[in-house]
């Protein structure tokens, strides 16, 4: 039963993990986020009470 021979499939598994762990994360992390994080001001917002019409 040749499908039980782990020889070629183990190397394919190793190369796939090397691809996922080395190449793909660096490509993803090189992208720049279009929305830069902004600092939150310490000033509280003035909110009024809500008057229910019923």
Long-range contacts (C-beta under 8 A, 24 or more apart in sequence): none
